[in-house]
Amino acid sequence: MILLKHELKQGRFSLMIWTAVIAFMLAVCILIYPEMSSQMTEVSSMFSEMGSFSAAFGMDRLNFGEFIGFFGVECGNIVGMGGAFFASLLGISALAKEEREHTAEFLLTHPVRRRKVVTEKLLSVLAQIVILNAVVIGVTALSTLIIGEKPEAKTMALLFLAYFILQIEIAAICFGISAFISRGGLGIGLGMAALFYFLNIVANLSEDVKFLKYITPFGYTESADIITDGSINMQYLSVGAVFALMGIAAAFYRYGKKDIA
């Protein structure tokens, strides 16, 4: 577990910054709700009549006058997008950075199998995502306590579970890509996360492209669906799990045979 500890130590500053920023923005979003709650009923009515724009973000099915509706759209986007970008950067740099930073020669000359290298790097990615989500959940609980709101625990748990799985899927896919590249990965990672978000918006706009929900992990994190249905869409989630496993399998296969520069 030496490599795992090294990866966690090496990534601690990035983890601290991303966690602090996401947690701070989320806390601010929650804490301003009491000031805005009196106006949210009118805002909710206005959004419900904005047609395609409202449908793209699921705002036509949520009541902004209730905290859970406000949280699902406003605060949920902070966790969803912030977590997706962080997970993509973790995954895309995990294996590629050894060549980019010219440390592969030092690492791979030690008596350690490549499979072990991939395993411990994957565990470090998962550990950092777990830490991020633990802090975010704690900040959310404290912030809602401060403003005196008591949202339904099951719904909040489903929302955070969906965001957590989304981050795992994106990290796994980018982790697989990381085994095939040696440099320039950050743009690819961020681009993947942004592309997935855009595909979900497009899928919300038209029934003709609803199949895109199976491709993007944002399909099963749709707050309007989770809040109204009281569950995560298991069809979209199952396909996402397959993509995640494919990414991990690709990383083990490619890195085991890769000619390291």
N, C-alpha and C positions, 0 to 999 in steps of 0.2 A: 504493500500500500504506500510505498515511498513516493511513487509517481503521482498517486492520487493526492497526497498531502502537498506535493510540490505544485500541482496544478491549482489546488485551492488557494495556496499561498500566493501564487503568481497572479491569480485572478481576483484577489480580495479587493483591490482598489476599484476595479471596474464594477464588481458586485456591489460594493458599498455605494458608489455613485448612482448606479441605475436603481438600486433599491430605495435610496434616499429620495431621488427625484420622483419616482412613481408613487411612493408612499406619501410624499409631501403634496403632490398634485391631487391625489385621491382624498387626503384629509381636507384640503381646502375645498374641494368639490362637495364633500359631505357637510362641512361646517357652514357653508353658505346656503344650504337648503332651507333652514328656518326663515332666512330673509327673503327667499324667493317663493316659498310655499304658497303664500297668499295670491301670487300671480300665476301659479302653475296651472290652475284650472283653465284659465283663458288661453294660456300658451298651448295646453294640450288640445283644446278645441281647435285652435288655429292650425296646429301641425296636422291634425287629422283630416283637414280639408286641403292639404297641399299636394295631394295626388302622389305622383311618382317619387317626389323628393321624400315625402314621409315614409312611403313604402320601402325605399332604399335603405333606410336606417331603422325600420320597424317602429317608427314613432306613431303610426296610425293605429296601433293596437295597444298602446300603453297610456296609462293615466298619469300625467306628470304631477297631478295634485297629490298623489300618493308617493311616499318616499321610495318604495320599491321600483316604481315606474321611472322616477327621476334617476335613481341609482343605476338601473339597467341600461339606460341610454348614455347619460352624461358620465357617470363614474365608470361604468363598464367599459366604455371606449378607452379610458385611460389605462385600465388594467389589461384589456385585450391588446391594444396596439403597443403599449409600452412593453408588456411581457413578450409579445411576438418578436419585436425588434431585438430585445435582449437575448431571447432564446436563439434567434437566427445568428446573431454575432457569436454566441458561445459555440454553436454547432459548426459554423463554417470555418472557424479558426482553430478548432481543436486539433486536427491532424495536419492541416496545411502549414501551420505556423512553424513546425519543426524544420521544414525546408526553407520557408521564407526567412526565418531568423537564423538559419545555418546552425541549428542545434541537433539536427538529425544524426549527424556523424557521431557526436558525443553520446547521444542517447542509445543508438542502436549498436554501438560497440560493446555495451555492457551485456552481461549474461541474462538477458530478458527477452522473452518471446514477443514477437509483434502482436500476437493475439492479446497478450497481457497489457501491452501498451494501449491498444485500442480499448480494452475493457476498462482500464483505470481512467482513461481520458473520458470515456462515456459516463462513468460513474461521477466524475468531477462535474460534468455538465449537468447531470441530473441533480446532484447535491446543491449546486448553485441555484437551480430553478426552485428546488424545495425551500431553500433559505429565503429567496425573494418572496415566494408566496406566503410563507409563514409570517414574515414581517408585514406584508400587505394585509393579510387577514387580521393580524393583531391591531394594526392602525385603524382598519375599518371598524372593528369591534369597539375600540376606544372612542373613535369619533362619533359613532352612532350613540354611544352611551352619553357623551357630552351633550349632544343636541336632544337627547331624550326620546329618540326613536327606537322602536322595537320591531324591526322587520321580521317576517317569518323565517325561522332558522333554516328550514328545509330549502326554501327558495334561494336564500343566500348561499347555502352550502352547494347547491347545484350550480349556481353561477360561478363560484370560485373553482369548483371541480372542473367545469367546462373550460375555464381559462387555463387551468393547470394542464389539462390534457392537450389543449391547443399548443401550449408552449413546448410540451414534450414532443408532440408530432413535428412541429416546425424545427426544433432542435435536432431531432432524429434525421429528418430529411436533409438538412444542411450538413449534419455530421457525415452522412453518406457522400454528399457532394465533396466535402472536405478531403476525402481520401483520394479524389481524382485530380485535385488541383494543388499547386504549390505556391501560388501568390495571387493577389487581386481578389481574395475571397470576400472581403467585407461588403463590397458593392453587390455581389451576388446574393449574400445573405439578406441584406436589407431589401434588395429587389424582390426576393422570394416572398418575404413577409408582406411587402406592399402589394405584390401581385395577388396574393391570397385574399387580402382585404378587399381589393378592387373587384375580384371575381365574385365575392359574396354580395357586393352592392349590385353588380350587374344581374346576378341571379334573382335578387329581390325585385328588380324592375320589370321582369317579363317571365311569364310561365314557360315560354319557349326555350329559355336557357336555364330552367330550374335544375337541370342535371349538374350544373356547375357547383351546386351545394355538396355534391359527392366528392368534388375535387379539393375544395377549400376547407381548411379546418375551422374557419369562421362560420361555416354553415351550421355546426352544432353548438356554437356559442351565442347564437342569436338570442338576445335577452328577451325579446318579445315572445318567442316560442317557448323558452324555458319558464317564463313567468306565467303565461296563459295556460300552458299544458301541464306545468308542474313536473316536467321531466326533460331529460336530454334526448334528442333524436338519436336513437341507437343505430339507425341505418347509416346516417352520415358518420357517426362515431366509429362504427365498425370498419368502414372504408378507410377512415383516417388512421385507425390502428394498423391496417394492412400497409399503408404507405409508410408509417413509422418503422414497422418491422423490416420493410424492404430497404429503407435507408440505413438501418443498423446493419443488416445483412450485407449490403453493398460495401459498407465501410470495412467490415471484417474481411470480406473477400478481396477487395481491391488493395487494401493496405498490406495484406499478407503476401501479395504478389508484386507489389509496386517496386519499381526501380527508384530508390530514393536518391535524389540528386545531392 
